[in-house]
């Protein structure tokens, strides 16, 4: 992950030549970029929050005290 350092925007002349560019994605390569990882993380958080809210609503409606009759 040394090519991720933002110290020098100019590519170093030492091999590999494409040090400052991200690695090419081959077919079948399952690694995600940082933006894709962030997108999935935000989607997971949003899903967890919505499930928690739905569970709270269900718990409030089903756990009510019995009516005094």
C-alpha positions in Angstrom: 0.0 0.0 0.0 3.0 2.3 -0.4 1.6 3.8 -3.6 -1.3 5.2 -1.5 1.0 7.7 0.2 0.1 11.3 -0.8 3.5 12.8 -0.1 4.7 13.0 -3.7 2.2 13.4 -6.5 5.0 12.7 -9.0 5.7 9.0 -9.8 9.0 7.8 -8.6 11.3 6.7 -11.4 12.0 3.4 -9.7 10.1 0.3 -10.8 7.3 -0.5 -10.8 6.5 2.2 -13.3 2.8 2.5 -12.4 3.4 3.1 -8.7 1.3 6.2 -8.4 -1.7 4.7 -10.3 -4.0 2.2 -8.6 -3.6 -1.4 -9.8 -5.5 -2.6 -12.8 -8.6 -4.6 -11.9 -8.5 -8.0 -13.6 -11.6 -10.0 -14.4 -12.5 -12.0 -11.3 -10.7 -9.7 -9.0 -13.0 -9.2 -6.0 -11.2 -6.3 -4.3 -13.2 -3.1 -3.8 -12.0 0.4 -4.1 -12.2 2.8 -1.2 -15.3 4.5 -2.6 -17.0 1.1 -3.0 -16.0 0.0 0.5 -17.4 3.3 1.9 -20.6 2.8 0.0 -21.1 -0.7 1.3 -20.3 0.5 4.8 -22.8 3.3 4.7 -25.5 0.9 3.2 -24.8 -1.6 6.0 -25.1 1.1 8.7 -28.4 2.5 7.1 -29.8 -1.1 7.0 -28.9 -1.7 10.6 -30.5 1.6 11.7 -33.7 0.9 9.8 -33.9 -2.6 11.2 -33.3 -1.3 14.7 -36.1 1.3 14.3 -38.5 -1.3 12.9 -37.7 -3.7 15.8 -38.4 -0.9 18.3 -41.8 -0.2 16.7 -42.6 -3.9 16.8 -41.5 -4.3 20.4 -43.6 -1.2 21.5 -46.7 -2.6 19.8 -46.4 -6.1 21.1 -45.1 -5.5 24.6 -47.9 -3.2 25.8 -49.4 -3.7 29.1 -52.6 -5.7 29.0 -55.8 -3.7 29.1 -57.5 -3.5 32.5 -61.0 -4.8 32.0 
